[in-house]
Amino acid sequence: MRIMDVGTETGIRGGVDPAVASLISALCSDETGIRERARVQLVKHGRDAVEPLRHLLKSPDRQVRWEAVKTLGEIKGERAVDALVLSLSDEKRDIRWIAAQGLIACGETTLIPLLEEVIAHADSE
């Protein structure tokens, strides 16, 4: 099982609820069941989990980014929406797809951040 040091691997320096930090580490596991259980619990933590999840979006590991985007899409909320919009630029198509699904689930609150991102990157595919 891959265990992640939340502070070292994500750039998070303190201020993270130890329970959330433990779940973030579990979200980075090689084991599917562990990741799924961690995702469910992180969604229950809601806003408290958003910043640590945002840091995971910078991971070089595609699976870690996918799990973070999936979890953010289930949490919803303004900060989660901002992270999902940024994930639309991920190099991996499946991550972009999960981000789009998360944005759709968030509803109309995504329109302004999404349009701002489209305007800011009008030259992007």
N, CA, C and O atoms as CSV, one atom per row, in Angstrom:
chain,resi,resn,atom,element,x,y,z
A,1,MET,N,N,0.847,-1.180,0.000
A,1,MET,CA,C,0.000,0.000,0.000
A,1,MET,C,C,0.892,1.243,0.000
A,1,MET,O,O,1.844,1.336,0.774
A,2,ARG,N,N,0.577,2.172,-0.858
A,2,ARG,CA,C,1.296,3.443,-0.919
A,2,ARG,C,C,0.727,4.346,0.176
A,2,ARG,O,O,-0.476,4.606,0.200
A,3,ILE,N,N,1.564,4.815,1.064
A,3,ILE,CA,C,1.140,5.737,2.112
A,3,ILE,C,C,1.772,7.085,1.807
A,3,ILE,O,O,2.952,7.178,1.470
A,4,MET,N,N,0.971,8.113,1.931
A,4,MET,CA,C,1.451,9.440,1.592
A,4,MET,C,C,1.592,10.279,2.843
A,4,MET,O,O,0.696,10.298,3.687
A,5,ASP,N,N,2.713,10.976,2.968
A,5,ASP,CA,C,2.884,11.971,4.022
A,5,ASP,C,C,2.234,13.245,3.517
A,5,ASP,O,O,2.769,13.912,2.631
A,6,VAL,N,N,1.088,13.582,4.075
A,6,VAL,CA,C,0.294,14.696,3.573
A,6,VAL,C,C,1.103,15.979,3.535
A,6,VAL,O,O,1.029,16.716,2.552
A,7,GLY,N,N,1.860,16.262,4.557
A,7,GLY,CA,C,2.631,17.499,4.595
A,7,GLY,C,C,3.717,17.549,3.532
A,7,GLY,O,O,3.916,18.586,2.898
A,8,THR,N,N,4.407,16.459,3.334
A,8,THR,CA,C,5.511,16.439,2.389
A,8,THR,C,C,5.039,16.359,0.941
A,8,THR,O,O,5.497,17.120,0.089
A,9,GLU,N,N,4.141,15.453,0.674
A,9,GLU,CA,C,3.729,15.195,-0.700
A,9,GLU,C,C,2.808,16.259,-1.283
A,9,GLU,O,O,2.815,16.475,-2.495
A,10,THR,N,N,2.023,16.924,-0.455
A,10,THR,CA,C,1.041,17.856,-0.996
A,10,THR,C,C,1.374,19.304,-0.742
A,10,THR,O,O,0.713,20.189,-1.286
A,11,GLY,N,N,2.366,19.572,0.058
A,11,GLY,CA,C,2.687,20.954,0.377
A,11,GLY,C,C,1.829,21.509,1.503
A,11,GLY,O,O,1.934,22.695,1.817
A,12,ILE,N,N,0.994,20.700,2.112
A,12,ILE,CA,C,0.155,21.154,3.216
A,12,ILE,C,C,1.019,21.210,4.461
A,12,ILE,O,O,1.720,20.253,4.790
A,13,ARG,N,N,0.963,22.323,5.141
A,13,ARG,CA,C,1.788,22.522,6.324
A,13,ARG,C,C,0.916,22.795,7.535
A,13,ARG,O,O,0.678,23.969,7.818
A,14,GLY,N,N,0.449,21.868,8.232
A,14,GLY,CA,C,-0.312,22.128,9.448
A,14,GLY,C,C,-1.685,22.700,9.163
A,14,GLY,O,O,-2.018,23.024,8.023
A,15,GLY,N,N,-2.466,22.816,10.203
A,15,GLY,CA,C,-3.800,23.364,10.058
A,15,GLY,C,C,-4.801,22.380,9.475
A,15,GLY,O,O,-5.967,22.724,9.287
A,16,VAL,N,N,-4.369,21.180,9.191
A,16,VAL,CA,C,-5.270,20.171,8.629
A,16,VAL,C,C,-5.718,19.255,9.761
A,16,VAL,O,O,-4.895,18.735,10.514
A,17,ASP,N,N,-7.014,19.066,9.871
A,17,ASP,CA,C,-7.589,18.146,10.847
A,17,ASP,C,C,-6.888,16.794,10.684
A,17,ASP,O,O,-6.817,16.271,9.572
A,18,PRO,N,N,-6.372,16.221,11.775
A,18,PRO,CA,C,-5.669,14.936,11.674
A,18,PRO,C,C,-6.518,13.834,11.019
A,18,PRO,O,O,-5.988,12.981,10.307
A,19,ALA,N,N,-7.829,13.857,11.262
A,19,ALA,CA,C,-8.701,12.853,10.639
A,19,ALA,C,C,-8.724,13.039,9.126
A,19,ALA,O,O,-8.684,12.065,8.374
A,20,VAL,N,N,-8.789,14.291,8.683
A,20,VAL,CA,C,-8.769,14.577,7.246
A,20,VAL,C,C,-7.423,14.189,6.660
A,20,VAL,O,O,-7.362,13.601,5.580
A,21,ALA,N,N,-6.342,14.512,7.362
A,21,ALA,CA,C,-4.997,14.157,6.878
A,21,ALA,C,C,-4.865,12.646,6.707
A,21,ALA,O,O,-4.279,12.176,5.731
A,22,SER,N,N,-5.404,11.896,7.647
A,22,SER,CA,C,-5.356,10.438,7.553
A,22,SER,C,C,-6.165,9.934,6.360
A,22,SER,O,O,-5.741,9.015,5.660
A,23,LEU,N,N,-7.323,10.536,6.133
A,23,LEU,CA,C,-8.163,10.150,4.994
A,23,LEU,C,C,-7.517,10.534,3.667
A,23,LEU,O,O,-7.641,9.807,2.681
A,24,ILE,N,N,-6.831,11.668,3.638
A,24,ILE,CA,C,-6.117,12.076,2.425
A,24,ILE,C,C,-5.047,11.043,2.107
A,24,ILE,O,O,-4.868,10.659,0.951
A,25,SER,N,N,-4.345,10.600,3.125
A,25,SER,CA,C,-3.328,9.564,2.937
A,25,SER,C,C,-3.960,8.278,2.408
A,25,SER,O,O,-3.418,7.638,1.508
A,26,ALA,N,N,-5.107,7.905,2.970
A,26,ALA,CA,C,-5.804,6.693,2.531
A,26,ALA,C,C,-6.302,6.837,1.093
A,26,ALA,O,O,-6.363,5.854,0.356
A,27,LEU,N,N,-6.655,8.052,0.696
A,27,LEU,CA,C,-7.120,8.296,-0.670
A,27,LEU,C,C,-6.009,8.023,-1.687
A,27,LEU,O,O,-6.276,7.806,-2.869
A,28,CYS,N,N,-4.778,8.038,-1.217
A,28,CYS,CA,C,-3.621,7.797,-2.083
A,28,CYS,C,C,-3.162,6.341,-2.070
A,28,CYS,O,O,-2.112,6.011,-2.621
A,29,SER,N,N,-3.943,5.481,-1.445
A,29,SER,CA,C,-3.609,4.063,-1.341
A,29,SER,C,C,-3.651,3.390,-2.713
A,29,SER,O,O,-4.332,3.849,-3.630
A,30,ASP,N,N,-2.916,2.306,-2.826
A,30,ASP,CA,C,-2.983,1.478,-4.037
A,30,ASP,C,C,-4.225,0.601,-4.044
A,30,ASP,O,O,-4.580,0.037,-5.079
A,31,GLU,N,N,-4.888,0.481,-2.904
A,31,GLU,CA,C,-6.028,-0.420,-2.771
A,31,GLU,C,C,-7.344,0.327,-3.004
A,31,GLU,O,O,-7.655,1.304,-2.323
A,32,THR,N,N,-8.100,-0.159,-3.977
A,32,THR,CA,C,-9.357,0.484,-4.375
A,32,THR,C,C,-10.324,0.650,-3.217
A,32,THR,O,O,-10.890,1.729,-3.041
A,33,GLY,N,N,-10.524,-0.377,-2.436
A,33,GLY,CA,C,-11.470,-0.319,-1.326
A,33,GLY,C,C,-11.104,0.749,-0.305
A,33,GLY,O,O,-11.976,1.442,0.218
A,34,ILE,N,N,-9.826,0.877,-0.028
A,34,ILE,CA,C,-9.366,1.893,0.923
A,34,ILE,C,C,-9.651,3.280,0.367
A,34,ILE,O,O,-10.113,4.161,1.092
A,35,ARG,N,N,-9.375,3.474,-0.922
A,35,ARG,CA,C,-9.637,4.782,-1.547
A,35,ARG,C,C,-11.131,5.107,-1.512
A,35,ARG,O,O,-11.516,6.234,-1.198
A,36,GLU,N,N,-11.965,4.131,-1.831
A,36,GLU,CA,C,-13.412,4.371,-1.848
A,36,GLU,C,C,-13.934,4.745,-0.464
A,36,GLU,O,O,-14.733,5.672,-0.334
A,37,ARG,N,N,-13.488,4.032,0.569
A,37,ARG,CA,C,-13.926,4.355,1.930
A,37,ARG,C,C,-13.426,5.735,2.344
A,37,ARG,O,O,-14.149,6.489,2.997
A,38,ALA,N,N,-12.203,6.066,1.972
A,38,ALA,CA,C,-11.655,7.387,2.298
A,38,ALA,C,C,-12.460,8.482,1.604
A,38,ALA,O,O,-12.743,9.521,2.200
A,39,ARG,N,N,-12.825,8.250,0.352
A,39,ARG,CA,C,-13.607,9.248,-0.396
A,39,ARG,C,C,-14.948,9.515,0.289
A,39,ARG,O,O,-15.357,10.667,0.430
A,40,VAL,N,N,-15.624,8.459,0.707
A,40,VAL,CA,C,-16.916,8.611,1.384
A,40,VAL,C,C,-16.748,9.455,2.659
A,40,VAL,O,O,-17.550,10.350,2.928
A,41,GLN,N,N,-15.722,9.166,3.422
A,41,GLN,CA,C,-15.498,9.900,4.666
A,41,GLN,C,C,-15.071,11.350,4.405
A,41,GLN,O,O,-15.482,12.255,5.131
A,42,LEU,N,N,-14.262,11.570,3.390
A,42,LEU,CA,C,-13.853,12.938,3.059
A,42,LEU,C,C,-15.051,13.780,2.638
A,42,LEU,O,O,-15.126,14.961,2.977
A,43,VAL,N,N,-15.975,13.193,1.911
A,43,VAL,CA,C,-17.188,13.914,1.518
A,43,VAL,C,C,-17.960,14.332,2.772
A,43,VAL,O,O,-18.527,15.424,2.811
A,44,LYS,N,N,-17.988,13.490,3.776
A,44,LYS,CA,C,-18.670,13.833,5.028
A,44,LYS,C,C,-17.988,15.006,5.735
A,44,LYS,O,O,-18.645,15.789,6.421
A,45,HIS,N,N,-16.668,15.124,5.564
A,45,HIS,CA,C,-15.935,16.246,6.170
A,45,HIS,C,C,-16.182,17.548,5.394
A,45,HIS,O,O,-15.943,18.637,5.916
A,46,GLY,N,N,-16.650,17.435,4.174
A,46,GLY,CA,C,-17.036,18.601,3.386
A,46,GLY,C,C,-15.941,19.639,3.224
A,46,GLY,O,O,-14.827,19.317,2.810
A,47,ARG,N,N,-16.259,20.892,3.553
A,47,ARG,CA,C,-15.336,22.018,3.350
A,47,ARG,C,C,-13.967,21.796,3.975
A,47,ARG,O,O,-12.961,22.257,3.436
A,48,ASP,N,N,-13.914,21.095,5.107
A,48,ASP,CA,C,-12.629,20.869,5.773
A,48,ASP,C,C,-11.671,20.037,4.920
A,48,ASP,O,O,-10.458,20.079,5.125
A,49,ALA,N,N,-12.207,19.298,3.981
A,49,ALA,CA,C,-11.372,18.437,3.140
A,49,ALA,C,C,-10.963,19.102,1.827
A,49,ALA,O,O,-10.090,18.587,1.128
A,50,VAL,N,N,-11.569,20.222,1.481
A,50,VAL,CA,C,-11.352,20.805,0.156
A,50,VAL,C,C,-9.900,21.230,-0.068
A,50,VAL,O,O,-9.318,20.876,-1.094
A,51,GLU,N,N,-9.305,21.973,0.855
A,51,GLU,CA,C,-7.929,22.441,0.633
A,51,GLU,C,C,-6.931,21.296,0.497
A,51,GLU,O,O,-6.124,21.307,-0.432
A,52,PRO,N,N,-6.957,20.304,1.393
A,52,PRO,CA,C,-6.039,19.175,1.192
A,52,PRO,C,C,-6.268,18.465,-0.147
A,52,PRO,O,O,-5.316,18.022,-0.790
A,53,LEU,N,N,-7.529,18.362,-0.560
A,53,LEU,CA,C,-7.826,17.736,-1.850
A,53,LEU,C,C,-7.292,18.585,-3.003
A,53,LEU,O,O,-6.776,18.047,-3.982
A,54,ARG,N,N,-7.412,19.897,-2.891
A,54,ARG,CA,C,-6.882,20.792,-3.931
A,54,ARG,C,C,-5.384,20.578,-4.121
A,54,ARG,O,O,-4.877,20.631,-5.242
A,55,HIS,N,N,-4.681,20.335,-3.013
A,55,HIS,CA,C,-3.240,20.090,-3.107
A,55,HIS,C,C,-2.936,18.799,-3.857
A,55,HIS,O,O,-1.909,18.692,-4.527
A,56,LEU,N,N,-3.828,17.818,-3.743
A,56,LEU,CA,C,-3.613,16.548,-4.445
A,56,LEU,C,C,-3.708,16.706,-5.964
A,56,LEU,O,O,-3.194,15.871,-6.708
A,57,LEU,N,N,-4.359,17.766,-6.422
A,57,LEU,CA,C,-4.493,17.985,-7.866
A,57,LEU,C,C,-3.142,18.238,-8.537
A,57,LEU,O,O,-3.036,18.178,-9.762
A,58,LYS,N,N,-2.121,18.516,-7.744
A,58,LYS,CA,C,-0.773,18.755,-8.272
A,58,LYS,C,C,0.069,17.480,-8.294
A,58,LYS,O,O,1.214,17.493,-8.746
A,59,SER,N,N,-0.502,16.387,-7.808
A,59,SER,CA,C,0.247,15.134,-7.736
A,59,SER,C,C,0.640,14.643,-9.128
A,59,SER,O,O,-0.135,14.788,-10.073
A,60,PRO,N,N,1.822,14.070,-9.265
A,60,PRO,CA,C,2.200,13.460,-10.543
A,60,PRO,C,C,1.458,12.143,-10.798
A,60,PRO,O,O,1.458,11.631,-11.917
A,61,ASP,N,N,0.827,11.602,-9.751
A,61,ASP,CA,C,0.121,10.328,-9.854
A,61,ASP,C,C,-1.301,10.563,-10.373
A,61,ASP,O,O,-2.106,11.220,-9.712
A,62,ARG,N,N,-1.601,10.033,-11.541
A,62,ARG,CA,C,-2.912,10.212,-12.160
A,62,ARG,C,C,-4.038,9.709,-11.258
A,62,ARG,O,O,-5.075,10.363,-11.145
A,63,GLN,N,N,-3.849,8.563,-10.619
A,63,GLN,CA,C,-4.899,7.997,-9.763
A,63,GLN,C,C,-5.205,8.913,-8.582
A,63,GLN,O,O,-6.366,9.068,-8.202
A,64,VAL,N,N,-4.186,9.512,-8.009
A,64,VAL,CA,C,-4.380,10.436,-6.885
A,64,VAL,C,C,-5.180,11.655,-7.344
A,64,VAL,O,O,-6.100,12.091,-6.652
A,65,ARG,N,N,-4.832,12.206,-8.511
A,65,ARG,CA,C,-5.581,13.360,-9.034
A,65,ARG,C,C,-7.029,12.970,-9.315
A,65,ARG,O,O,-7.949,13.731,-9.012
A,66,TRP,N,N,-7.235,11.779,-9.897
A,66,TRP,CA,C,-8.585,11.308,-10.204
A,66,TRP,C,C,-9.420,11.224,-8.936
A,66,TRP,O,O,-10.555,11.698,-8.900
A,67,GLU,N,N,-8.854,10.617,-7.893
A,67,GLU,CA,C,-9.572,10.472,-6.621
A,67,GLU,C,C,-9.905,11.836,-6.020
A,67,GLU,O,O,-11.002,12.036,-5.497
A,68,ALA,N,N,-8.970,12.763,-6.094
A,68,ALA,CA,C,-9.211,14.106,-5.546
A,68,ALA,C,C,-10.332,14.801,-6.303
A,68,ALA,O,O,-11.212,15.407,-5.691
A,69,VAL,N,N,-10.309,14.720,-7.623
A,69,VAL,CA,C,-11.350,15.365,-8.433
A,69,VAL,C,C,-12.708,14.715,-8.168
A,69,VAL,O,O,-13.710,15.415,-8.020
A,70,LYS,N,N,-12.748,13.416,-8.110
A,70,LYS,CA,C,-14.000,12.702,-7.833
A,70,LYS,C,C,-14.570,13.136,-6.484
A,70,LYS,O,O,-15.770,13.381,-6.365
A,71,THR,N,N,-13.722,13.228,-5.483
A,71,THR,CA,C,-14.163,13.624,-4.143
A,71,THR,C,C,-14.644,15.071,-4.128
A,71,THR,O,O,-15.675,15.372,-3.527
A,72,LEU,N,N,-13.914,15.963,-4.777
A,72,LEU,CA,C,-14.322,17.371,-4.847
A,72,LEU,C,C,-15.685,17.509,-5.521
A,72,LEU,O,O,-16.505,18.329,-5.108
A,73,GLY,N,N,-15.923,16.717,-6.547
A,73,GLY,CA,C,-17.207,16.758,-7.235
A,73,GLY,C,C,-18.360,16.315,-6.348
A,73,GLY,O,O,-19.493,16.763,-6.525
A,74,GLU,N,N,-18.078,15.448,-5.406
A,74,GLU,CA,C,-19.108,14.987,-4.483
A,74,GLU,C,C,-19.291,15.959,-3.314
A,74,GLU,O,O,-20.374,16.030,-2.733
A,75,ILE,N,N,-18.247,16.699,-2.971
A,75,ILE,CA,C,-18.341,17.678,-1.883
A,75,ILE,C,C,-19.114,18.917,-2.337
A,75,ILE,O,O,-19.946,19.453,-1.606
A,76,LYS,N,N,-18.820,19.353,-3.550
A,76,LYS,CA,C,-19.436,20.552,-4.120
A,76,LYS,C,C,-18.963,21.795,-3.367
A,76,LYS,O,O,-17.936,21.734,-2.691
A,77,GLY,N,N,-19.666,22.901,-3.459
A,77,GLY,CA,C,-19.261,24.128,-2.782
A,77,GLY,C,C,-18.327,24.968,-3.639
A,77,GLY,O,O,-17.715,24.471,-4.585
A,78,GLU,N,N,-18.227,26.232,-3.299
A,78,GLU,CA,C,-17.482,27.206,-4.111
A,78,GLU,C,C,-16.014,26.834,-4.313
A,78,GLU,O,O,-15.527,26.864,-5.443
A,79,ARG,N,N,-15.302,26.486,-3.248
A,79,ARG,CA,C,-13.877,26.140,-3.371
A,79,ARG,C,C,-13.700,24.846,-4.164
A,79,ARG,O,O,-12.742,24.706,-4.924
A,80,ALA,N,N,-14.605,23.920,-3.990
A,80,ALA,CA,C,-14.532,22.673,-4.756
A,80,ALA,C,C,-14.767,22.957,-6.236
A,80,ALA,O,O,-14.098,22.383,-7.096
A,81,VAL,N,N,-15.713,23.841,-6.531
A,81,VAL,CA,C,-16.000,24.205,-7.927
A,81,VAL,C,C,-14.767,24.826,-8.571
A,81,VAL,O,O,-14.424,24.484,-9.702
A,82,ASP,N,N,-14.102,25.728,-7.868
A,82,ASP,CA,C,-12.886,26.353,-8.412
A,82,ASP,C,C,-11.838,25.296,-8.768
A,82,ASP,O,O,-11.198,25.375,-9.817
A,83,ALA,N,N,-11.670,24.312,-7.891
A,83,ALA,CA,C,-10.699,23.246,-8.142
A,83,ALA,C,C,-11.129,22.377,-9.322
A,83,ALA,O,O,-10.294,21.961,-10.125
A,84,LEU,N,N,-12.416,22.107,-9.426
A,84,LEU,CA,C,-12.918,21.304,-10.550
A,84,LEU,C,C,-12.714,22.031,-11.872
A,84,LEU,O,O,-12.353,21.413,-12.874
A,85,VAL,N,N,-12.941,23.331,-11.877
A,85,VAL,CA,C,-12.729,24.115,-13.099
A,85,VAL,C,C,-11.260,24.016,-13.522
A,85,VAL,O,O,-10.965,23.826,-14.702
A,86,LEU,N,N,-10.351,24.143,-12.570
A,86,LEU,CA,C,-8.926,24.023,-12.896
A,86,LEU,C,C,-8.589,22.626,-13.422
A,86,LEU,O,O,-7.708,22.469,-14.267
A,87,SER,N,N,-9.287,21.629,-12.921
A,87,SER,CA,C,-9.020,20.247,-13.344
A,87,SER,C,C,-9.467,19.967,-14.772
A,87,SER,O,O,-9.102,18.943,-15.349
A,88,LEU,N,N,-10.254,20.872,-15.343
A,88,LEU,CA,C,-10.636,20.715,-16.752
A,88,LEU,C,C,-9.428,20.846,-17.674
A,88,LEU,O,O,-9.499,20.499,-18.853
A,89,SER,N,N,-8.314,21.349,-17.129
A,89,SER,CA,C,-7.083,21.495,-17.907
A,89,SER,C,C,-6.095,20.365,-17.650
A,89,SER,O,O,-4.976,20.404,-18.162
A,90,ASP,N,N,-6.481,19.363,-16.872
A,90,ASP,CA,C,-5.574,18.251,-16.580
A,90,ASP,C,C,-5.150,17.582,-17.885
A,90,ASP,O,O,-5.901,17.562,-18.860
A,91,GLU,N,N,-3.953,17.044,-17.885
A,91,GLU,CA,C,-3.429,16.391,-19.089
A,91,GLU,C,C,-4.158,15.093,-19.432
A,91,GLU,O,O,-4.131,14.645,-20.578
A,92,LYS,N,N,-4.811,14.490,-18.433
A,92,LYS,CA,C,-5.490,13.210,-18.646
A,92,LYS,C,C,-6.980,13.416,-18.900
A,92,LYS,O,O,-7.668,14.100,-18.142
A,93,ARG,N,N,-7.455,12.814,-19.971
A,93,ARG,CA,C,-8.850,12.962,-20.381
A,93,ARG,C,C,-9.836,12.454,-19.328
A,93,ARG,O,O,-10.880,13.071,-19.116
A,94,ASP,N,N,-9.520,11.337,-18.665
A,94,ASP,CA,C,-10.459,10.807,-17.673
A,94,ASP,C,C,-10.622,11.750,-16.487
A,94,ASP,O,O,-11.699,11.823,-15.895
A,95,ILE,N,N,-9.579,12.458,-16.144
A,95,ILE,CA,C,-9.670,13.422,-15.052
A,95,ILE,C,C,-10.499,14.625,-15.494
A,95,ILE,O,O,-11.317,15.131,-14.726
A,96,ARG,N,N,-10.294,15.077,-16.709
A,96,ARG,CA,C,-11.114,16.177,-17.233
A,96,ARG,C,C,-12.589,15.764,-17.252
A,96,ARG,O,O,-13.463,16.573,-16.940
A,97,TRP,N,N,-12.865,14.515,-17.614
A,97,TRP,CA,C,-14.236,14.013,-17.678
A,97,TRP,C,C,-14.878,13.997,-16.285
A,97,TRP,O,O,-16.014,14.440,-16.118
A,98,ILE,N,N,-14.152,13.488,-15.297
A,98,ILE,CA,C,-14.667,13.440,-13.923
A,98,ILE,C,C,-14.892,14.860,-13.403
A,98,ILE,O,O,-15.868,15.116,-12.697
A,99,ALA,N,N,-13.995,15.780,-13.748
A,99,ALA,CA,C,-14.166,17.182,-13.335
A,99,ALA,C,C,-15.443,17.756,-13.947
A,99,ALA,O,O,-16.204,18.445,-13.267
A,100,ALA,N,N,-15.674,17.476,-15.214
A,100,ALA,CA,C,-16.888,17.970,-15.876
A,100,ALA,C,C,-18.136,17.379,-15.234
A,100,ALA,O,O,-19.122,18.089,-15.035
A,101,GLN,N,N,-18.108,16.089,-14.908
A,101,GLN,CA,C,-19.245,15.465,-14.231
A,101,GLN,C,C,-19.495,16.118,-12.872
A,101,GLN,O,O,-20.641,16.355,-12.491
A,102,GLY,N,N,-18.423,16.402,-12.152
A,102,GLY,CA,C,-18.552,17.062,-10.857
A,102,GLY,C,C,-19.152,18.445,-10.986
A,102,GLY,O,O,-19.978,18.851,-10.168
A,103,LEU,N,N,-18.735,19.175,-12.019
A,103,LEU,CA,C,-19.278,20.512,-12.251
A,103,LEU,C,C,-20.766,20.446,-12.593
A,103,LEU,O,O,-21.552,21.270,-12.125
A,104,ILE,N,N,-21.140,19.483,-13.392
A,104,ILE,CA,C,-22.556,19.314,-13.734
A,104,ILE,C,C,-23.364,19.040,-12.464
A,104,ILE,O,O,-24.453,19.586,-12.288
A,105,ALA,N,N,-22.829,18.196,-11.585
A,105,ALA,CA,C,-23.525,17.869,-10.344
A,105,ALA,C,C,-23.667,19.085,-9.428
A,105,ALA,O,O,-24.598,19.160,-8.626
A,106,CYS,N,N,-22.742,20.031,-9.553
A,106,CYS,CA,C,-22.786,21.231,-8.707
A,106,CYS,C,C,-23.844,22.223,-9.178
A,106,CYS,O,O,-24.225,23.121,-8.427
A,107,GLY,N,N,-24.315,22.076,-10.391
A,107,GLY,CA,C,-25.394,22.920,-10.887
A,107,GLY,C,C,-24.959,24.311,-11.323
A,107,GLY,O,O,-23.816,24.524,-11.728
A,108,GLU,N,N,-25.885,25.246,-11.232
A,108,GLU,CA,C,-25.684,26.592,-11.760
A,108,GLU,C,C,-24.558,27.363,-11.087
A,108,GLU,O,O,-24.051,28.325,-11.663
A,109,THR,N,N,-24.158,26.973,-9.900
A,109,THR,CA,C,-23.083,27.694,-9.202
A,109,THR,C,C,-21.765,27.604,-9.959
A,109,THR,O,O,-20.830,28.348,-9.660
A,110,THR,N,N,-21.678,26.713,-10.925
A,110,THR,CA,C,-20.435,26.540,-11.677
A,110,THR,C,C,-20.321,27.511,-12.852
A,110,THR,O,O,-19.234,27.680,-13.404
A,111,LEU,N,N,-21.409,28.139,-13.236
A,111,LEU,CA,C,-21.406,28.934,-14.462
A,111,LEU,C,C,-20.390,30.072,-14.458
A,111,LEU,O,O,-19.609,30.196,-15.401
A,112,ILE,N,N,-20.383,30.891,-13.432
A,112,ILE,CA,C,-19.473,32.044,-13.411
A,112,ILE,C,C,-18.011,31.588,-13.369
A,112,ILE,O,O,-17.223,32.052,-14.194
A,113,PRO,N,N,-17.603,30.688,-12.433
A,113,PRO,CA,C,-16.198,30.257,-12.447
A,113,PRO,C,C,-15.801,29.585,-13.758
A,113,PRO,O,O,-14.678,29.754,-14.232
A,114,LEU,N,N,-16.722,28.825,-14.338
A,114,LEU,CA,C,-16.435,28.141,-15.593
A,114,LEU,C,C,-16.255,29.133,-16.732
A,114,LEU,O,O,-15.314,29.013,-17.517
A,115,LEU,N,N,-17.140,30.102,-16.828
A,115,LEU,CA,C,-17.013,31.126,-17.879
A,115,LEU,C,C,-15.756,31.968,-17.691
A,115,LEU,O,O,-15.105,32.327,-18.672
A,116,GLU,N,N,-15.407,32.286,-16.453
A,116,GLU,CA,C,-14.170,33.036,-16.194
A,116,GLU,C,C,-12.953,32.255,-16.676
A,116,GLU,O,O,-12.029,32.830,-17.252
A,117,GLU,N,N,-12.955,30.971,-16.444
A,117,GLU,CA,C,-11.831,30.125,-16.885
A,117,GLU,C,C,-11.788,30.034,-18.409
A,117,GLU,O,O,-10.709,30.072,-19.000
A,118,VAL,N,N,-12.928,29.916,-19.037
A,118,VAL,CA,C,-12.978,29.864,-20.503
A,118,VAL,C,C,-12.441,31.171,-21.094
A,118,VAL,O,O,-11.681,31.150,-22.062
A,119,ILE,N,N,-12.830,32.291,-20.518
A,119,ILE,CA,C,-12.349,33.591,-21.009
A,119,ILE,C,C,-10.847,33.713,-20.784
A,119,ILE,O,O,-10.121,34.166,-21.669
A,120,ALA,N,N,-10.383,33.314,-19.613
A,120,ALA,CA,C,-8.949,33.425,-19.286
A,120,ALA,C,C,-8.086,32.552,-20.172
A,120,ALA,O,O,-6.919,32.862,-20.409
A,121,HIS,N,N,-8.656,31.458,-20.664
A,121,HIS,CA,C,-7.878,30.531,-21.494
A,121,HIS,C,C,-8.577,30.298,-22.832
A,121,HIS,O,O,-8.743,29.162,-23.277
A,122,ALA,N,N,-8.972,31.373,-23.444
A,122,ALA,CA,C,-9.720,31.307,-24.715
A,122,ALA,C,C,-8.918,30.631,-25.825
A,122,ALA,O,O,-9.500,30.097,-26.770
A,123,ASP,N,N,-7.603,30.648,-25.721
A,123,ASP,CA,C,-6.763,30.055,-26.758
A,123,ASP,C,C,-6.537,28.560,-26.538
A,123,ASP,O,O,-5.897,27.910,-27.364
A,124,SER,N,N,-7.045,28.012,-25.452
A,124,SER,CA,C,-6.845,26.605,-25.115
A,124,SER,C,C,-7.916,25.731,-25.784
A,124,SER,O,O,-9.019,26.192,-26.078
A,125,GLU,N,N,-7.571,24.488,-26.012
A,125,GLU,CA,C,-8.558,23.546,-26.545
A,125,GLU,C,C,-9.584,23.272,-25.498
A,125,GLU,O,O,-10.515,22.501,-25.732
